């Protein structure tokens, strides 16, 4: 039997099924306590919340130490929720006023919040739903003294993990030794589980549907994360198929290794720059070891997260210079100014709560309203530019006026540094993210003033398709192969190239196995991906002749259906590899 889902992380895995039950099931019964027990119940609840917070923070710090800032960022939201009055204070009130047990209080509060989210239909709150459920479950486990579900597989090896879905704090606990592959019944290609398995190199398929949960533990499975299939069968049948794939993959890698330049040169005249997305020095070092040619996106907001104050100019300068010196002289280091708001809240900013933060106060909008922070960061970046090929990048630019206001601040800081006799690169390139359709449509005008562009597809796709990247029900819309998305990106690249400006991409689409060759054919100049996939991306893009990819992309631009596009690209890439 074979089932089809959504590709989340490439690769093939062979092993036995192991199901974990992770979905939140809030009980219907309400249990109460005697008034005399309220003080002890409050202490019990507060202790559970404290333990949950400390445990999550410990995981976050470990992830940062392991250069996994993407996963660490996911946990930032949950740490904020554990301090949120709407969840914690309301639960305490139910214990005091309604005499609920601690477990009933947190579960009832969570149910009320979830019902409110469903009524409002708010995109941002829908994206936070799983975080809220995850926090509730974590507190309940602390109250009950229960262990984490994934602790059941700590001593096991090579399992194909099956579950309804993985919550953020569960997904970061995955270990490649125990988990050979992951399959979920729900979720999309940009869910937490998908993002984390990609970063860890674990083959994964998501959105398989409820029938997945009927598979029995111990059943032999072959998971193909490349084409999104899961096959059940006998050990002999599946192991032979798995061995065949591994042998084919070894032969492919042997002929496509980056060190074998003649092989690459036969395929394309030159490969695009492949840099890495980073959030720390540790990630920069890991990216350099994996072959990254530079930094395509330095997410500087990680210097601001997890602290009660703001980093000083010298702290930021030293962080930037350390990353610059990690790479070869002249390697491009693209430093994006602080991009908070949306799903990255910064407590020290004390931002007002918004109904929809993704369409509110975020990115460059915050910087332009907090010139004290913006100017400090600009000074630090300018000073760092003296030590390498630094490029400055502004996030969430929507209008030419926003761009010009930001540039004015750069010029003011340049003037200050000159007066102080501090060296910087006067010719430092300054670019902008294309995340908003309004900016995408204005590229021909923006290109007269902007040095380069970087497409942030995670936001651009959800804004273009009006489909949240975290909402399962609209997965088919939040797809990088949607015709409207491809047409918009083609417009961006073409308009920029007409003005002689380069275009890079730093969103998830840049590492998509079908989209990446298409983007190369469309003329994308630079790809910025997670450090772990730099070399696989170089191998992937080195397989195909550039003229072949140009022809393929031209044909795709005339197609109207996402599945037609997907099938066509799969067929064309396969036939090209077979030649």
N, C-alpha and C positions, 0 to 999 in steps of 0.2 A: 504494500500500500504506500502511496506517495501523497504527501500533502504540500500545499503551496502557501507561502507567506511572503513577508516583505524582507528583502535583504537589509540587514543591519550592519553586519561585519563580515567581510569576505573570508574565504577559507573553507576547508572541509574537515569534518570531525567524525570519528567512528567510535562508538562506545555504547554502553548500556544506559537505558533511561533511568532517571531518578527524579521523582516529582516532589517538589516542596510546596506546601500550602501556605501562601503568603498573603492572600487577599484579606482585607479587613472585613470582619463579620461582626458588626456591632449588635449585641444582644438586645432583645425587645423588653426584657424584664428590668424593672427599676427596683433597686434595693436601697434600703434606708438604714440609718443607725439611730441609736438613742442620743438625745442631746448631750448627755454626759461624755460621749465618745468623740464629740466634734473636735476638741483640741488635738487628741491623738491621731485622728483621721487626717487633719490638716497637716500635722507633722509628717505623717506617712506619705501624703501627696507631695508635699514640698521636697521631701527627701528623694522621691521617685523622679521628680522633675530635675532636681540637681544632678542626680546620677545620670539621667538621660543626657543632660547638657554636657557633663564632663566626658561621658563616653563618646558622644558625637565630636566634641572638640578634640579629643585625643585622636580620633580617626582622621579628622581634618589636618591636624598637625603632622601626622604620619604621612598622609598623602602629599602634603607640601614638601616634606623631607625626601619623598620618593619622586619628586619632580612631576607630580600629577595634579597640577593646579586646576585643571578642568573639573576633576572630580571633587576637589576641595571646595571649589566655588559652589557646587551643588549643595553642599552641606551648610554653607553660609545661611541660606534661606531658612533651614530648619533650626539653626541656632537662634535666629531672630524670632522664630515662632515660639520657641521655648521661653522667650521673654515677653511675649505678646499678651497684653491684658485681655484681648478678645478671646483668647483661648485659656490662658492660665488663671487670670483673675476671675473670669466668669465661672470657671470650674470651682474655684475656691468658694465663691459666693453660693454655689449650689450645695456645697457641703455644709456651709454655715446656716443658710436660710432654709433649704429644703431637706436638710439632713440626709443628703445622698452619701453613699459610700464614695470614696475617691475614684474608684473605677467607673461607677455609674456617672459621676459628675463629668469626668473627662469624655466619656463616650457620648453622653447626652449633649454636651457642648459641641462636640465634633459633628454630631448628627444635625444639630441646628445650623451650624456654619455651612455644612454641605447642602442642606435644603435651601438656605439663602443663596448659595452660589447657583444652584439649579434655577431658582426663580429669576435671578438677575440676568443670567446668561452672559455674565461678564467674562471676557476672554482672559484677562490677567488672572482673575480668581480661579477660573477653570484650570489654568496652568498650575496653580498652587494647590489644587485639590489633593493631589497625591502626596505632596509634602505635608499637608495638614493630617491626612490619614496616617501617614508614616509616623509623625510625631505622636499622635494618639496611641498607635500601637506600641511604640517604644515606651511610652509612659506606663501603659497597661502591663507590658512585660515586666517592667521594673516593680510595679505594685504586686504582681503575682510571683515575682522571683523566677520568671521563666528565662530560658536561654534564647539566643538568636536562632532562627530557622536554619541558617546556613552552617551553624556549628555541627549539624548532623553529617556534613560531608567533609569536615576538616581532615580526617584521616583517610579519605578515599581518593582515588585517582581516575582520571580519564572518563568522567561521567558526562552524559548529555543531560543537562539540567532542564527540566520542564516545569513551568509554573504559569499561573495566570498572568502575572506581570511581576516585575521587581520594583520595589520602591527605591528611592535614591540611596538610603543608608544601607539597603541590602545589596544593591548593585556594586557599591564600592568595596564590598567584602569578597567579591568573586576572586578566586585564585586560579591561575592557568593550570596548576598541577592537578587540582581537584576537578576543575570544570574544563572539559575538552570543547564543549559547545553549549550554547544556550538557545532555547526555543520558548517563546512566550505566546500565550493565546491572544493577548491584546498588545497595545503599544504600537508606535510608529517608528520610522527610520531615524527620527530625531528625539526619541524618548531617552530618558536617563540611561536605561539599560543598553540601548543601541550605542549611545555616545561612549559609554564606559567600555563596552566590549570591543569597540573599534580601537580605543586607545590602548587596550591590553592585548590586542591581537587574538581575541577569542572569537571563532566563527559564531555567528548568531543570526537567527531569523525571528522576526517578531510578527505580531498580528496574524497568527496561524488560525485563530478561531477556537471555539469551545470544544470541538472534536479532539483537539490536541490532548486535553485532559483525560481522555479515555484510554490513553496509552498506559500500559502496565509497567511498573518498575521492573527492571531487569531485561526488558525488551531490547534487542539489538537495533541500533539506529545508525543511519548514515545521514549526516547533516551537511548540506551544501549551502554555505552562506553566500556563495557567489551567485547562484541562480535562485536562491530562496526556497529550496525544497528540503523536505524531511522524508526519508524512506525507511520503512520498517521491513524486516526480513530476517533470514537466518544469519548466524555468525559467518558461515562459509561464504554465502552469496555476497553479503555486504563487505566483508573483509577483502574479498578479491577485487570488488569494485573500488574500494578505498585504496588498495595497493596500486591499482592501475592509475588512479588519479595522482597519487603521490609520485609515482615514477614519471608520469607525464609532466608534473610540476617541476621535478628536479631537472629534467631535460630542458624545460623552458628556461629555468633560472640559469642553467649552465651556459646557455647561448645568449642570455640577455644581461649577464652581470655587467655592472657599470665599469668594471675595470677593463672589459673587453671592448675598447672603443671602436674597433673595426665593425663589430656587430651593430653597435648603435648607429655608426655613421652610414651603414647600409640602409638603415630604416629612415632616419631623418637627418637633414643637414646639421641641425643643431637643436638641442633640447632647451626648453624654457628654463628660467631660473626656478629652482625648487627650494624654497625657504621653509621656515618652521614658525608655527604659532607658539609663543612662550609667555610665561607669566612670572618667571623667576630666573636667577642665575643658574640654579640646578637644572632647570629645563633647558636653558641655553646650552649648557655643557653636554647634556644628553643628546640634544639635537645635532650639535657639532659632531659628536661621535657617530651619529646615524647618517652623516653625510650631508646635512643641510648646508646650503651655500650661503646662508645668512638668516636673518630674522625677517619674516614677512609681516609679522604682527607681534609687537611687544605690548601686551595688555597691562598697562601701567596701573590699572585700578587695583591690582593685587598688592601694590605697595601701600594702598590706603585701607584695604579690607583687614578685618581682624584686629583693629587697634582703636583706641578711644580718641587719639589725637591725629593730626595730619603729619605726614612725613615732611621733614624740612627740605630746603633746597639742596643742602649738602648730602643728605641721605639719598635723595633721588639722583643727584649727579653721580654719586659713587655707584649706585645700582646700575645706572645706564652705562657708565664707563666699564664696569666689570663685565657686562654682557658684550660690549664692543670688543674688548681685548680677548674674549673667548674665541672669536672667529679670526680668519685670516685678514690681513690688512686689505682694506678696500671692500670687504664684504658688506653688502647692504644691510643696515639695521633700521627697520621701520618702527619708530616709536609712536604709538597712538596715545594721545592725551586721555586723561581719565574718562572712562566710559561707564558711569554709574547711573542708577535709575532703572526702570523696567524691572528685570528680575535680579538686579544687583543693587541692593539697598546698602547705603552707607550710614550707620547710626549716627556717626559724628556730624553728619551734615544736617541732621534733624529736618529732613524733607517732610512736607505735608503729605498725608495719605491721599492718594488719588484713586478715582474709580477705575482708571485704566492707565497705569504707569507706562505701558508700552507706547501709548500715544500722548504721553505727557512730558513731564520735566525730566529729561535724561540727556546723556551725551553732551554735545557741545552747548546745549541750552543751559545746562547747569554751569558749565565753565564760564559762559558769557555773563551769567548772573552772579558768579562768585569769582570776581576778577582777582581777589587776593590769592586764591588757590591756583587759578589759571596762570597768573603771572609767575608765581613761584615755580610751577612746573615748566613753563616755557624757558625761564632762565636756566634751569637744570639741564634741559634738553639742548639748548644752545651751547652751553658750556661743554657738554659731552660731545657735541659735533666736532670739536677741535681734535678729537682723538680717533675719528673714524668716519666712515661713509654713512652718517646718520641721516635719515629722512623722517620728517615730522608728518604725522597723520592726524586729521581731525575726524571724530566720529559723528554720525547722525546729522550731517549737514543737509538741510532741506532747501535752502535758498541761497542765491548769490549774495544777498545781504548778510546772511550769517557768516559766509566765507569771508567777506570783506571785513566784518567786525573782528573776526578771529585774527586776520592778517594784520590789522591795525595793532593789536596787542603784541604780536610778534615784533613788529617794527619798534614799538615802544621799548620792549625788552632789549632789542639789539642796541638801541640808542643808550640805554642805561649801562649795558656791559661795555660799550665803547668808552664811555666817560670814565668807567672804573678801571679801564685797561685790561679787561678780561678777554682772553682769546676765544673765538668761536668761528665757525665756518660761515662766512657771509653768504656763500652760494648754496647753503643747505636747501635741498629740495623740500617742498611742502605739498602734501597731497590731501585728499579727502576720501572718506568712505562713501560708497554708493550703497545705501541701505534703504533709501526712501524713493518710491517711484517718481516723486516730483523732481528729485535730483537727477534720476536716470534720464528723464525726459529733457533735462536742461544741459546735458553733457556738452553739447556743441557750443553752448555759451560759456559754461564753466571752464571748458578746456582753454579758453583764451587767458585764464588767470591761474589755473591749477597746474602744478608740475606733473602730477601722476594721479591715478585713481586706483582704489582697492575696493572690489565688490564684496560686500558682506552679505552673503546669500541667505544666512539664517533669518535675518530680518527682512531682506528684500523679498524673499519668496512669500513669507506670511503676510506682508503688507500688500503685495501684488495680488495674491489670491484670496485675501480676506479670510485666511485659514490659519489658525494657531498651529505652531509647530509642536505643541504638546497635547493637542486634543485628538484623541483616537478617531472620533467620528469623521474628521475631515482629512485623514491621512492621504486619501487619493488626490486631494487638492494641494496639500503641502508637499509637492513632489518636484524635484529639480528638473524633471523632464517634461513638465507641463509646457505646452506650446507657447503660452503667453510669457512664461519665465524665460524660455530660450530666446524668443524674439526680442524681449527687453534687453537681455544680456548682449545679444548680437548688436542691437542698436548702440549700447554703451561702448562696446569695443570699436565698432565702425566709426562712430562719431569722434571718439578720442583719437583714433589712429589718423583720421582726416586732419587733425590739428597737430599731429606728431607727438601725441602723448601716450605713454605706456599704461597698460591696464593689468592689474593683478587681481587675485581673488584669495580671500582668507576664510571663507565660510566652509561649511561641511561639503558643499557641492564640489569644491576643489579636489576632494579625495574620493568622490563617487566613482566607482569603477566604469560606469557607462558614460557619465557626464564628463569626466576628465578628458578622454580622447576627443569627445565632441568639442569641448572648450578649446583644446589645442588646435583643432581644425578651424575654429572660429577666429583664431588669432590671439588668444589670451597669452600675455607675455610672461606672467609670473604666477606660480602656484605656491600658496603658503598653507602647509598642512601640519598635523600633529607630528612630533618628532619621530614616533615609532613607524610612521608610514612614508617617510621621506624616500627611503631606498625602494620599497615596493612601487611607489609612484614613479620613480625614475625608470624602473624596469618596465612598468606598464606603458608609459608614454614612449619609451624607446622601441616598442614593438612595431610601431606603425609608420608608414611613409606619410610625410606631411601632406603631399598632394592627395593621397587617398583620403585623409581625414578632412581636407578642405571640401572634397567632393561629397563626402558623407554628410558634413554639416550643412552644405547647401541643400541637399535633399531633405534633411530633417526640417529645415526652415519652411518647407512647403507642406509639412504635415500638420494635421489638425487634431490628432488624438494621441493622448499620452501613451496608451498601450501600443498603438501603432509605432510610435517613436521608439519605445523600449524594445519591441520585437525587431525592428529594423536595425537598430544599433547592435544588438546582440548578434544578429545574423551577419552583419557586415564585419564586425570585429572578429567573429569566429572564422569567417571565410578568409579574411586577411591573414590570420594566424596560421591557417592551414596551407597557405601558399608557400 
